């Protein structure tokens, strides 16, 4: 009788560990990977320019110490909420530090929801004038059931990376 009880308890423990492993793995496994190529040209002097081609996410011409932004939308068609993570891939070191996303990485997109994201670049004042290229990598994960779909408030840092005029245009305010 004692051996039978030990075997049953051992089987229950193995089953619980298996279920816990499956659940944790399901929520930490990348569900989708999206990539979007980008480019921008840093020039000396206070200059700005546009590139409206649709082959990449073009940030156009910007100056060192200035900023540029773009918008894109992600649509969740899955039967679960998605958590979003952003990564920057480039041959340049620390180029990812020039990028800001709102809503930020870790944002949750609800079922059948489309969410608009804003991405801004802000080359530092000591940036070398040249053409920069790379990829924005967007990873989606299954969000935990208790994670909120609500967007975090925009950070003060995000507002400071672009000029007041550009920020007002970003917000849809005509100047």
Protein Blocks (a to p, Z undefined) as FASTA:
>chain_A
ZZmmmmmmmmmmmmmmmmmmmmmmmmmpcfbdcdddddddddedjdddddfbfkbccebj
adehiacddddddddfbfbdcddddddddfbehklmmpccdddehiacdehiacdddddd
dddfklccdddddddddddddddfklcfbdcdddfklmmmpcfklmmmmnopaZZ
